Amino acid sequence: MTNKNFDFLNDTLDDLIAANAANPTAHIKAAEAPVGFVEKCPACHGSGTFRSWSGRPLGECFKCKGRGQRTYKTSYADRAKARQSREARADREKAQNVEAFKAAHPEVHAHLTAEANRSSNFEFALSMLRGIAKYGSLTEKQMAAVQRGIDRKTAFEAEKAKREADAPTVDISRIEAAMNTALENGLKYPKLSLGEFKMSRASERSKTPGAIFVKDAASGEYLGKVMGGKFLAVRSTTQERVAKVIEVCADPSAAAVAYGKRTGICACCSRELTNSESVERGIGPVCASKFGF
């Protein structure tokens, strides 16, 4: 006989079997009943199926186990608020780490910040800055690598300053006058082929506005720039070529004519000289007028 006030520890086998027969799925339903906030699974968008990048189904979603929904202890709004709070706290900690490192190592931080804006050393400097923000410091090997970079840059700047101080003086008044005349006559990017060099004027938006860039006419190799009354040649430019640059700068009109007669190409527009008068003069009359030659 079944006792209504039975004790599970003292029930007979018949009582237990009768209780389970009356409601055989009670324990299963209790285990499956969701507790919390039920939402569509963000991984499979509620489909319950995991798909490849091409859309091919690969099995049940590993996040929701094929159910298409997930249960959370808190609401979506509360989780978003908590996430924003964590991100704000992390941002404050990163800012504090950066300020502390900057105070302790101002030269290192300034160097990395400058290098992070250079395309040649962008990734390394940026990774170091990320490490500083995250950990507040750099490892011993990282600091040594950054210091080597600082030393190389210091040596380069010193050498650059010395080369600029020792650079030969060049009279570019005639070339500047020719370039300015061409600008006034409507040429946006005036260029001149003088001797074995091609010269162009830097725009006003460049880092060195008004400078005259010098390249090899045949290969396009950059040789240096004329600025501030000096020819600032790159290291690979020989002294012989430096002397030739100074020579053509002294009389650009004569150099343009000599180039035209030697090559049959106009030194100003790089077009072939076909008119007999232009061939004889070594320069086209229109170009000569535009540059004031």
Backbone bond lengths (Angstrom), bond angles and torsions (degrees), N, CA, C in turn:
res aa  C-N    CA-C-N  psi(-1)  N-CA   C-N-CA  omega(-1)  CA-C   N-CA-C  phi
1 M - - - 1.466 - - 1.526 108.35 -
2 T 1.331 113.52 142.01 1.472 118.06 -177.38 1.509 110.11 -90.39
3 N 1.322 116.39 129.32 1.463 122.76 178.08 1.511 108.43 -93.31
4 K 1.362 118.26 125.35 1.461 121.46 -178.45 1.526 111.63 -64.66
5 N 1.308 116.44 -29.83 1.476 119.94 178.96 1.525 109.90 -100.94
6 F 1.350 114.04 50.62 1.473 116.78 -175.19 1.522 110.25 -74.58
7 D 1.313 114.55 158.39 1.460 124.40 174.20 1.516 106.75 -112.22
8 F 1.335 117.04 125.85 1.456 119.99 -176.19 1.518 112.35 -58.23
9 L 1.327 116.27 -30.28 1.459 118.59 -178.80 1.523 112.25 -74.13
10 N 1.346 115.79 -23.28 1.467 119.06 -175.58 1.520 112.75 -115.52
11 D 1.394 118.34 5.40 1.461 120.62 -179.84 1.516 111.08 -67.04
12 T 1.302 112.08 150.60 1.467 117.82 174.14 1.508 108.62 -79.74
13 L 1.332 115.44 166.57 1.453 120.51 178.62 1.513 111.48 -62.97
14 D 1.362 117.57 -36.95 1.464 121.39 178.89 1.527 111.13 -63.04
15 D 1.358 117.02 -39.02 1.466 120.17 -179.67 1.539 110.97 -64.79
16 L 1.324 115.90 -42.46 1.469 119.58 -178.39 1.518 111.52 -66.30
17 I 1.352 116.14 -41.35 1.469 120.15 179.74 1.509 110.27 -65.47
18 A 1.359 116.17 -41.25 1.461 119.87 -179.94 1.520 111.51 -64.42
19 A 1.334 117.16 -38.82 1.473 120.51 179.64 1.516 111.42 -65.56
20 N 1.332 118.25 -42.35 1.467 121.32 179.33 1.512 112.04 -69.46
21 A 1.353 115.57 -33.40 1.467 118.42 179.32 1.512 111.32 -67.53
22 A 1.333 116.82 -32.81 1.465 120.32 179.93 1.527 111.94 -66.79
23 N 1.338 119.51 -36.32 1.473 123.07 -179.07 1.530 109.17 -146.56
24 P 1.326 117.68 76.85 1.470 121.12 -171.62 1.522 114.22 -68.12
25 T 1.346 120.96 -19.65 1.485 122.67 -176.14 1.522 112.38 -108.47
26 A 1.294 118.07 13.14 1.468 119.65 -176.87 1.515 111.40 -61.49
27 H 1.346 117.87 -44.32 1.467 120.34 -177.23 1.529 111.61 -70.18
28 I 1.384 116.57 -30.21 1.461 119.40 179.47 1.521 110.78 -71.74
29 K 1.332 116.93 -43.86 1.456 120.94 -179.94 1.520 111.45 -64.02
30 A 1.311 115.23 -37.89 1.472 117.75 178.50 1.514 111.65 -63.82
31 A 1.342 116.49 -36.60 1.469 120.22 -179.39 1.518 111.44 -72.83
32 E 1.357 116.44 -33.64 1.449 119.58 -176.91 1.522 113.95 -86.44
33 A 1.308 117.60 -13.07 1.456 120.07 -177.42 1.522 110.34 -62.03
34 P 1.341 119.10 121.33 1.472 121.04 -178.05 1.520 111.99 -67.39
35 V 1.340 114.34 140.14 1.460 120.85 177.38 1.523 107.46 -120.06
36 G 1.320 118.77 115.52 1.453 122.14 179.17 1.515 111.73 121.09
37 F 1.363 116.06 -144.14 1.462 122.20 -175.10 1.523 108.93 -109.67
38 V 1.307 116.96 118.19 1.462 122.83 -179.19 1.523 108.57 -91.77
39 E 1.349 115.71 126.39 1.452 121.39 -179.08 1.516 110.29 -135.41
40 K 1.319 116.08 158.67 1.457 121.16 176.55 1.524 109.59 -63.03
41 C 1.318 116.64 135.96 1.466 121.00 -178.37 1.528 109.67 -63.40
42 P 1.340 118.24 123.50 1.471 120.25 -178.61 1.523 113.25 -72.46
43 A 1.342 117.39 -19.82 1.462 119.69 -177.42 1.520 111.93 -76.50
44 C 1.329 117.00 -41.53 1.469 120.61 -177.98 1.520 112.23 -110.13
45 H 1.341 117.29 3.41 1.468 123.11 -179.82 1.527 112.07 58.11
46 G 1.350 114.79 33.90 1.455 119.76 175.12 1.510 115.50 86.58
47 S 1.337 118.25 -0.27 1.464 120.13 -178.15 1.519 112.43 -81.20
48 G 1.334 117.01 -24.39 1.453 120.59 -176.77 1.510 113.49 78.72
49 T 1.345 117.13 4.23 1.467 121.85 -176.27 1.522 110.33 -120.85
50 F 1.327 115.40 133.19 1.461 120.06 175.73 1.523 108.45 -87.42
51 R 1.324 117.17 128.43 1.460 121.78 -177.88 1.523 111.13 -120.62
52 S 1.328 114.85 150.62 1.458 120.77 177.26 1.523 109.23 -75.85
53 W 1.334 116.46 176.41 1.457 120.53 -179.08 1.527 111.76 -63.40
54 S 1.355 116.38 -23.12 1.467 120.31 178.87 1.520 112.59 -87.81
55 G 1.347 117.71 -4.42 1.455 121.04 179.59 1.515 114.35 96.71
56 R 1.330 117.79 0.42 1.463 120.75 -179.23 1.521 110.25 -76.32
57 P 1.358 118.91 129.09 1.465 121.14 179.85 1.525 111.16 -68.59
58 L 1.341 116.48 133.90 1.463 121.74 -177.44 1.520 112.83 -118.65
59 G 1.314 116.95 7.26 1.464 119.42 179.97 1.511 110.63 130.85
60 E 1.322 115.46 -172.33 1.447 119.04 -178.81 1.514 111.34 -72.94
61 C 1.321 115.83 150.56 1.464 121.84 -179.57 1.518 109.79 -61.64
62 F 1.321 116.46 130.12 1.471 119.93 -177.91 1.519 112.48 -75.89
63 K 1.339 117.25 -14.68 1.460 120.48 179.77 1.529 111.76 -82.11
64 C 1.327 115.63 -47.63 1.467 119.46 -176.08 1.518 112.84 -105.30
65 K 1.360 117.96 3.93 1.466 122.98 179.58 1.526 111.72 58.71
66 G 1.335 116.28 34.28 1.447 120.59 175.54 1.513 115.56 84.78
67 R 1.328 117.77 0.70 1.461 119.70 -177.42 1.527 112.85 -80.33
68 G 1.332 117.89 -23.55 1.453 120.65 -179.39 1.509 113.99 83.22
69 Q 1.309 117.38 -0.61 1.462 121.20 179.07 1.526 109.53 -148.83
70 R 1.303 113.66 157.74 1.467 119.96 179.37 1.523 109.45 -131.30
71 T 1.311 115.49 153.54 1.456 121.63 -178.78 1.518 109.36 -112.59
72 Y 1.324 115.46 129.09 1.459 122.07 -179.21 1.526 109.81 -117.93
73 K 1.324 115.63 151.26 1.465 120.25 179.45 1.521 111.68 -72.44
74 T 1.333 116.41 -28.15 1.468 120.88 -178.67 1.514 109.88 -123.87
75 S 1.324 116.51 165.22 1.456 121.05 -178.85 1.529 110.87 -74.68
76 Y 1.341 115.68 165.33 1.466 121.35 179.34 1.531 110.58 -61.25
77 A 1.332 116.88 -41.17 1.467 120.94 -179.15 1.522 111.14 -63.74
78 D 1.341 116.55 -41.48 1.467 120.42 179.46 1.522 110.66 -66.98
79 R 1.324 116.71 -39.19 1.467 119.53 179.24 1.520 110.91 -66.97
80 A 1.339 116.61 -39.78 1.462 120.15 178.21 1.524 110.89 -63.63
81 K 1.332 115.82 -40.37 1.467 120.42 178.87 1.519 110.60 -64.69
82 A 1.337 116.12 -42.46 1.464 119.92 178.90 1.523 110.80 -65.54
83 R 1.331 116.51 -38.72 1.459 120.10 179.02 1.525 111.07 -64.41
84 Q 1.318 117.16 -42.90 1.462 120.87 177.03 1.512 111.60 -61.98
85 S 1.325 115.65 -37.70 1.466 119.82 178.76 1.523 110.74 -65.52
86 R 1.343 116.33 -42.14 1.470 119.81 178.40 1.520 111.19 -64.16
87 E 1.342 116.03 -42.80 1.464 119.59 -179.78 1.521 111.51 -64.75
88 A 1.333 116.82 -39.52 1.471 120.09 178.39 1.520 110.58 -65.22
89 R 1.324 116.39 -40.42 1.469 120.22 178.49 1.522 110.75 -65.37
90 A 1.350 116.32 -40.59 1.464 120.03 178.20 1.522 111.05 -64.64
91 D 1.331 117.26 -39.34 1.472 120.88 178.25 1.527 111.04 -64.37
92 R 1.326 116.54 -39.51 1.478 119.58 178.15 1.523 110.48 -64.82
93 E 1.317 116.41 -40.72 1.466 119.97 179.90 1.530 110.93 -65.82
94 K 1.347 116.52 -39.76 1.464 119.71 178.29 1.533 110.88 -64.40
95 A 1.337 116.43 -42.99 1.465 120.23 179.46 1.522 110.69 -62.40
96 Q 1.334 116.46 -40.16 1.463 120.45 178.60 1.527 110.64 -65.84
97 N 1.348 116.62 -39.74 1.466 120.21 178.49 1.525 110.84 -62.65
98 V 1.327 116.08 -43.25 1.466 120.57 -178.80 1.526 110.71 -64.97
99 E 1.319 117.28 -44.43 1.463 120.43 -179.20 1.514 111.50 -64.90
100 A 1.339 116.93 -38.93 1.457 120.29 179.03 1.529 110.86 -66.18
101 F 1.342 116.83 -42.50 1.464 120.45 179.18 1.523 110.48 -67.38
102 K 1.324 116.52 -39.74 1.464 120.05 179.60 1.527 111.29 -62.21
103 A 1.340 115.83 -38.69 1.470 119.71 179.01 1.521 111.20 -68.08
104 A 1.352 116.42 -36.12 1.473 120.18 -177.08 1.530 111.89 -82.27
105 H 1.343 117.84 -32.60 1.474 121.83 -176.66 1.529 110.08 -135.86
106 P 1.315 118.56 68.72 1.477 120.63 -176.01 1.519 113.60 -62.17
107 E 1.335 118.21 -37.86 1.463 121.30 -177.75 1.531 110.46 -67.47
108 V 1.346 115.92 -42.09 1.464 120.37 -179.23 1.523 110.47 -64.94
109 H 1.326 116.58 -44.75 1.461 119.99 -178.29 1.535 110.65 -66.09
110 A 1.319 117.50 -41.29 1.472 120.75 179.01 1.526 110.69 -63.63
111 H 1.323 116.66 -39.91 1.466 120.96 179.22 1.529 110.67 -64.00
112 L 1.331 117.30 -46.35 1.462 120.95 -178.68 1.529 111.32 -65.50
113 T 1.324 116.39 -38.38 1.467 119.99 179.15 1.523 110.78 -64.12
114 A 1.336 116.56 -41.23 1.469 120.15 178.59 1.527 111.14 -67.72
115 E 1.340 116.52 -41.56 1.458 120.19 -178.24 1.522 111.98 -69.97
116 A 1.339 117.29 -27.64 1.467 120.71 179.80 1.526 111.56 -65.67
117 N 1.335 116.93 -19.08 1.468 121.42 179.25 1.527 112.27 -95.12
118 R 1.340 115.55 1.38 1.466 119.86 178.87 1.527 108.98 -101.81
119 S 1.319 116.40 133.49 1.463 120.06 -177.58 1.528 111.94 -65.55
120 S 1.330 118.36 -28.23 1.458 120.89 -175.35 1.528 112.81 -73.68
121 N 1.320 117.80 -29.79 1.465 120.20 -176.06 1.529 110.84 -128.49
122 F 1.305 115.65 29.68 1.461 121.12 -172.47 1.521 112.81 -65.97
123 E 1.343 118.29 -50.50 1.461 122.19 -172.50 1.524 112.37 -64.49
124 F 1.337 117.39 -45.16 1.464 119.96 -178.49 1.520 111.08 -63.06
125 A 1.325 116.99 -49.76 1.464 120.52 -177.99 1.520 110.76 -62.82
126 L 1.330 116.67 -40.29 1.459 119.89 -179.13 1.524 111.36 -66.64
127 S 1.329 117.02 -38.21 1.463 119.42 178.59 1.529 110.77 -66.99
128 M 1.333 117.15 -35.37 1.458 119.94 177.38 1.532 110.91 -66.69
129 L 1.309 116.80 -40.93 1.467 120.55 178.77 1.527 111.10 -65.58
130 R 1.339 116.79 -36.72 1.464 119.86 176.70 1.523 110.64 -65.68
131 G 1.334 116.42 -39.43 1.462 120.09 177.67 1.522 112.01 -63.97
132 I 1.325 116.66 -39.48 1.467 120.62 178.15 1.520 110.33 -63.37
133 A 1.337 116.58 -43.87 1.463 120.22 -179.70 1.526 111.63 -64.70
134 K 1.323 116.32 -35.07 1.465 119.59 -176.20 1.521 112.80 -81.81
135 Y 1.341 116.34 -43.69 1.463 119.96 -173.63 1.530 113.92 -108.54
136 G 1.315 116.83 -15.70 1.453 119.62 -179.54 1.517 114.01 82.58
137 S 1.330 117.47 4.18 1.464 120.42 -177.89 1.521 109.60 -162.29
138 L 1.327 115.93 173.55 1.456 122.77 173.69 1.521 108.79 -120.35
139 T 1.323 116.33 155.54 1.457 119.57 177.57 1.534 109.52 -71.71
140 E 1.298 115.58 168.29 1.473 120.35 -179.60 1.520 111.29 -60.93
141 K 1.339 117.24 -40.96 1.461 120.83 -179.91 1.531 110.99 -69.84
142 Q 1.319 116.50 -36.86 1.459 119.76 178.02 1.525 110.85 -65.50
143 M 1.309 117.06 -42.85 1.465 120.80 178.34 1.529 110.51 -62.34
144 A 1.343 115.73 -39.06 1.468 119.43 179.28 1.529 110.63 -65.29
145 A 1.337 116.85 -40.33 1.469 120.50 178.94 1.524 111.23 -64.86
146 V 1.326 116.70 -41.42 1.465 120.52 178.54 1.527 110.23 -65.37
147 Q 1.321 117.07 -40.57 1.465 120.78 -179.68 1.523 111.06 -63.94
148 R 1.339 116.50 -37.42 1.475 119.18 176.06 1.520 110.73 -62.18
149 G 1.322 115.97 -39.22 1.454 119.48 177.10 1.517 111.82 -63.73
150 I 1.333 116.74 -40.62 1.465 121.08 178.24 1.527 110.34 -63.29
151 D 1.331 116.32 -42.50 1.468 120.61 -179.74 1.525 110.95 -63.93
152 R 1.340 116.16 -42.06 1.481 118.98 179.28 1.518 110.99 -64.38
153 K 1.324 116.52 -41.37 1.463 119.64 -179.35 1.519 110.78 -66.96
154 T 1.325 117.20 -39.49 1.468 120.77 178.23 1.522 111.27 -62.40
155 A 1.351 115.70 -43.54 1.463 120.01 178.97 1.527 110.92 -65.15
156 F 1.344 116.25 -39.52 1.466 119.83 179.58 1.523 110.98 -64.95
157 E 1.326 116.99 -43.72 1.461 120.44 179.79 1.522 111.16 -63.45
158 A 1.330 116.75 -38.26 1.467 120.39 178.73 1.526 110.80 -65.61
159 E 1.344 115.65 -42.12 1.464 119.51 179.06 1.524 110.38 -66.92
160 K 1.333 116.67 -40.37 1.457 120.65 178.87 1.521 110.92 -61.54
161 A 1.333 115.96 -43.00 1.460 119.75 179.66 1.532 111.37 -63.55
162 K 1.336 115.62 -38.35 1.457 119.86 178.72 1.529 111.17 -67.01
163 R 1.360 116.49 -42.30 1.467 119.49 179.66 1.520 110.81 -64.49
164 E 1.323 116.65 -38.18 1.465 119.62 178.91 1.523 110.94 -67.40
165 A 1.344 115.93 -37.55 1.463 119.32 179.11 1.529 111.57 -68.29
166 D 1.361 115.70 -34.22 1.463 120.39 -178.01 1.520 113.13 -91.23
167 A 1.334 117.94 -1.15 1.463 121.37 -176.51 1.522 110.68 -63.57
168 P 1.328 116.73 142.61 1.478 119.82 -178.87 1.524 111.75 -70.69
169 T 1.312 115.19 148.05 1.467 121.02 178.34 1.529 109.87 -77.77
170 V 1.338 115.52 137.66 1.467 120.92 -178.41 1.525 108.81 -129.75
171 D 1.326 114.62 135.15 1.466 119.41 174.84 1.526 107.63 -88.42
172 I 1.330 117.13 104.30 1.463 120.09 -177.90 1.533 111.48 -108.49
173 S 1.297 115.99 16.02 1.466 119.24 -177.15 1.532 111.40 -59.85
174 R 1.343 118.05 -38.23 1.460 120.71 -178.38 1.539 111.61 -71.86
175 I 1.323 115.61 -40.14 1.471 118.51 178.08 1.518 110.06 -66.99
176 E 1.323 116.68 -42.39 1.472 120.15 178.03 1.521 110.65 -60.61
177 A 1.320 116.59 -41.19 1.470 120.43 179.16 1.524 110.34 -64.15
178 A 1.345 117.25 -41.79 1.467 121.14 179.85 1.528 110.76 -65.12
179 M 1.358 116.89 -43.87 1.465 121.24 179.25 1.529 111.19 -64.43
180 N 1.317 116.23 -42.98 1.474 119.89 179.75 1.519 111.19 -65.17
181 T 1.343 116.80 -38.87 1.465 120.41 177.55 1.531 110.48 -62.90
182 A 1.335 116.12 -40.60 1.467 120.45 178.74 1.527 110.78 -64.58
183 L 1.316 117.00 -39.10 1.471 120.48 177.45 1.518 110.70 -63.87
184 E 1.313 115.55 -42.95 1.468 119.78 179.22 1.524 111.58 -64.99
185 N 1.320 115.93 -26.22 1.461 120.02 -179.40 1.536 112.31 -92.03
186 G 1.314 116.58 11.95 1.464 119.80 171.57 1.510 116.72 100.63
187 L 1.322 119.69 0.22 1.465 120.54 177.76 1.535 109.63 -81.87
188 K 1.320 116.62 121.94 1.477 119.78 -178.37 1.525 111.56 -75.30
189 Y 1.322 116.22 -39.89 1.471 120.22 -176.15 1.529 109.45 -128.90
190 P 1.321 117.48 77.12 1.465 119.84 -178.17 1.532 112.19 -67.52
191 K 1.333 114.76 137.79 1.460 121.56 178.49 1.520 109.46 -136.88
192 L 1.321 114.68 152.92 1.463 119.89 178.97 1.515 109.41 -137.66
193 S 1.331 116.20 136.77 1.461 121.96 172.77 1.518 106.95 -101.35
194 L 1.317 115.81 109.20 1.465 121.43 -175.91 1.521 108.90 -122.46
195 G 1.324 116.45 116.28 1.456 119.47 -177.51 1.523 109.74 63.62
196 E 1.317 116.93 -125.36 1.470 121.80 178.56 1.531 111.58 -101.11
197 F 1.329 115.77 17.39 1.471 120.17 -176.29 1.523 111.81 -122.03
198 K 1.321 115.23 151.77 1.459 121.73 172.13 1.526 106.83 -115.99
199 M 1.329 115.60 126.39 1.455 120.58 -176.20 1.519 110.44 -118.05
200 S 1.334 115.02 139.24 1.468 120.47 179.62 1.521 108.98 -139.28
201 R 1.312 114.75 154.48 1.464 119.96 -177.12 1.525 110.34 -97.41
202 A 1.342 117.38 132.45 1.459 122.10 177.82 1.520 110.19 -68.00
203 S 1.314 116.18 142.20 1.469 120.06 -179.59 1.526 110.30 -73.98
204 E 1.301 115.67 168.17 1.462 120.56 -179.47 1.526 111.86 -70.73
205 R 1.335 117.62 -16.61 1.460 121.10 179.99 1.517 113.08 -91.18
206 S 1.327 117.89 -4.10 1.457 120.69 -178.95 1.531 110.57 -78.90
207 K 1.337 115.77 171.75 1.460 120.73 179.18 1.526 111.81 -68.92
208 T 1.339 115.59 -24.69 1.473 120.30 179.81 1.531 108.70 -126.60
209 P 1.328 118.09 70.99 1.472 121.08 -176.97 1.526 111.59 -60.62
210 G 1.331 114.58 134.63 1.462 119.45 178.11 1.510 114.52 88.06
211 A 1.329 118.41 -9.20 1.464 120.28 179.99 1.526 109.71 -70.48
212 I 1.336 116.53 153.52 1.458 122.51 177.61 1.521 107.65 -104.69
213 F 1.337 116.84 113.32 1.460 121.18 179.02 1.521 109.57 -83.04
214 V 1.325 115.68 138.92 1.458 121.51 -178.25 1.528 108.89 -118.81
215 K 1.344 115.86 124.62 1.460 121.65 177.55 1.519 110.37 -128.21
216 D 1.322 115.58 159.85 1.457 120.12 173.95 1.527 108.25 -71.22
217 A 1.331 117.48 128.09 1.463 121.07 -174.28 1.519 112.03 -64.99
218 A 1.335 117.70 -31.03 1.461 120.74 -176.29 1.531 112.11 -83.65
219 S 1.328 116.56 -49.72 1.471 120.25 -173.52 1.520 113.91 -96.53
220 G 1.327 117.35 -18.86 1.459 120.50 -175.88 1.509 113.40 80.40
221 E 1.328 117.80 8.56 1.468 121.81 -179.94 1.534 110.31 -65.36
222 Y 1.325 115.75 133.76 1.462 120.69 179.68 1.527 109.06 -75.71
223 L 1.329 116.29 127.49 1.466 121.23 -176.71 1.522 112.63 -107.50
224 G 1.323 117.88 -23.41 1.459 120.98 -179.13 1.521 110.60 151.32
225 K 1.304 114.96 -168.19 1.466 119.63 179.54 1.519 110.15 -141.96
226 V 1.321 114.64 149.40 1.457 121.30 176.43 1.518 106.93 -100.91
227 M 1.326 116.11 119.23 1.464 120.73 -176.47 1.522 109.27 -155.16
228 G 1.323 114.81 140.43 1.458 118.47 178.58 1.511 113.58 63.11
229 G 1.346 117.02 28.06 1.464 120.06 179.09 1.508 113.63 78.57
230 K 1.365 118.65 12.13 1.460 121.15 179.75 1.524 110.19 -134.35
231 F 1.352 115.49 151.64 1.454 120.85 174.67 1.521 108.22 -96.89
232 L 1.325 115.78 108.25 1.462 121.88 -178.80 1.518 108.30 -92.45
233 A 1.319 115.61 90.05 1.458 121.37 -176.05 1.526 111.09 -82.34
234 V 1.328 116.14 152.48 1.458 120.49 173.52 1.523 108.68 -76.93
235 R 1.326 116.70 167.13 1.465 120.11 -173.81 1.525 113.31 -59.45
236 S 1.350 115.97 -36.85 1.469 119.53 -174.14 1.526 113.48 -74.85
237 T 1.323 118.40 -11.25 1.463 121.01 -178.34 1.525 109.81 -76.69
238 T 1.317 115.90 123.75 1.468 120.44 -177.56 1.528 110.38 -75.95
239 Q 1.332 115.41 161.70 1.458 121.14 178.64 1.523 111.68 -65.05
240 E 1.336 116.08 -28.85 1.465 120.00 178.37 1.527 110.15 -65.39
241 R 1.321 116.72 -42.49 1.460 120.33 -179.78 1.531 110.66 -71.95
242 V 1.311 116.57 -33.81 1.470 120.09 176.13 1.525 109.61 -59.90
243 A 1.332 116.40 -42.82 1.470 120.99 179.80 1.532 110.58 -63.84
244 K 1.334 116.92 -36.95 1.465 120.12 179.86 1.532 111.19 -69.34
245 V 1.322 116.52 -36.82 1.468 120.16 177.36 1.524 109.93 -62.66
246 I 1.332 115.83 -44.59 1.470 120.24 179.12 1.529 110.16 -61.73
247 E 1.322 116.18 -37.19 1.474 120.52 -178.27 1.531 111.63 -66.45
248 V 1.348 117.61 -46.01 1.472 119.09 -177.50 1.526 110.96 -72.89
249 C 1.334 117.02 -27.17 1.462 119.33 177.90 1.527 111.39 -68.32
250 A 1.331 115.62 -28.54 1.466 119.29 -177.45 1.521 111.48 -66.85
251 D 1.345 117.44 -33.45 1.464 120.28 -179.66 1.531 108.67 -144.45
252 P 1.336 117.80 79.27 1.479 120.69 -176.58 1.529 112.93 -64.55
253 S 1.317 118.09 -31.30 1.462 120.64 -179.78 1.525 110.63 -63.32
254 A 1.329 116.61 -47.80 1.469 121.21 179.46 1.523 110.21 -64.90
255 A 1.337 116.97 -38.31 1.466 120.42 -179.88 1.524 110.89 -67.36
256 A 1.342 116.83 -35.81 1.465 120.73 178.83 1.526 110.62 -67.21
257 V 1.312 116.78 -42.49 1.459 121.24 178.96 1.526 110.69 -65.22
258 A 1.335 117.08 -43.73 1.465 121.40 179.40 1.530 110.74 -61.85
259 Y 1.325 116.65 -38.02 1.467 120.73 178.90 1.532 109.98 -65.66
260 G 1.330 117.05 -43.81 1.460 120.70 -179.99 1.510 112.44 -63.30
261 K 1.325 117.37 -42.63 1.464 120.62 -179.86 1.524 111.50 -68.46
262 R 1.337 116.32 -33.37 1.468 119.70 -177.69 1.521 112.51 -77.33
263 T 1.322 117.16 -36.50 1.466 120.92 -173.99 1.515 114.01 -107.48
264 G 1.345 118.68 -19.02 1.444 121.41 -174.47 1.521 112.56 74.91
265 I 1.329 115.71 15.31 1.467 122.50 179.96 1.523 108.29 -118.35
266 C 1.327 116.45 137.62 1.457 120.15 178.73 1.522 109.88 -66.99
267 A 1.315 117.54 131.74 1.466 121.88 -178.35 1.517 112.30 -71.10
268 C 1.330 117.54 -15.93 1.461 120.19 -175.51 1.528 113.18 -97.05
269 C 1.339 116.85 -44.33 1.467 120.54 -175.93 1.521 112.90 -110.51
270 S 1.330 117.94 -4.52 1.473 123.91 178.62 1.528 113.01 63.97
271 R 1.341 117.81 23.37 1.452 121.07 176.54 1.532 109.92 -99.12
272 E 1.336 115.01 156.50 1.452 119.39 -179.40 1.531 110.18 -70.28
273 L 1.310 115.87 138.11 1.465 121.54 178.15 1.527 108.38 -84.52
274 T 1.320 116.30 112.80 1.470 120.89 -177.50 1.528 112.56 -109.65
275 N 1.315 117.61 -31.64 1.460 121.23 179.52 1.524 108.91 -69.26
276 S 1.310 116.58 134.86 1.471 120.88 -176.96 1.519 112.27 -58.06
277 E 1.337 115.79 -39.54 1.462 119.28 179.75 1.527 110.62 -66.09
278 S 1.346 116.33 -40.03 1.461 120.48 179.42 1.524 110.98 -67.35
279 V 1.334 115.95 -39.34 1.464 119.97 178.91 1.523 109.93 -63.24
280 E 1.321 116.12 -41.60 1.466 119.94 179.93 1.519 111.52 -66.79
281 R 1.352 116.09 -40.34 1.469 119.97 -179.65 1.523 112.53 -76.64
282 G 1.366 116.39 -25.09 1.466 120.21 -178.75 1.513 112.67 85.11
283 I 1.329 117.10 7.51 1.458 120.95 -179.66 1.531 109.17 -161.02
284 G 1.310 118.22 145.11 1.455 120.99 178.91 1.516 111.58 -72.60
285 P 1.320 118.47 145.30 1.477 121.46 -177.52 1.529 112.83 -63.01
286 V 1.332 117.32 -35.85 1.458 119.91 179.73 1.530 110.62 -66.29
287 C 1.311 116.46 -46.62 1.469 120.63 -179.82 1.539 110.62 -65.07
288 A 1.331 115.49 -40.43 1.469 119.29 179.34 1.522 109.84 -59.61
289 S 1.338 115.71 -38.94 1.471 120.06 179.79 1.518 110.96 -69.65
290 K 1.330 117.23 -41.93 1.457 120.59 -177.54 1.529 112.33 -63.86
291 F 1.338 116.54 -36.42 1.462 120.36 -178.22 1.523 112.30 -94.03
292 G 1.332 117.74 -2.90 1.451 120.36 178.36 1.495 114.45 76.03
293 F 1.360 117.63 24.79 1.451 120.22 179.63 1.539 110.45 -84.88
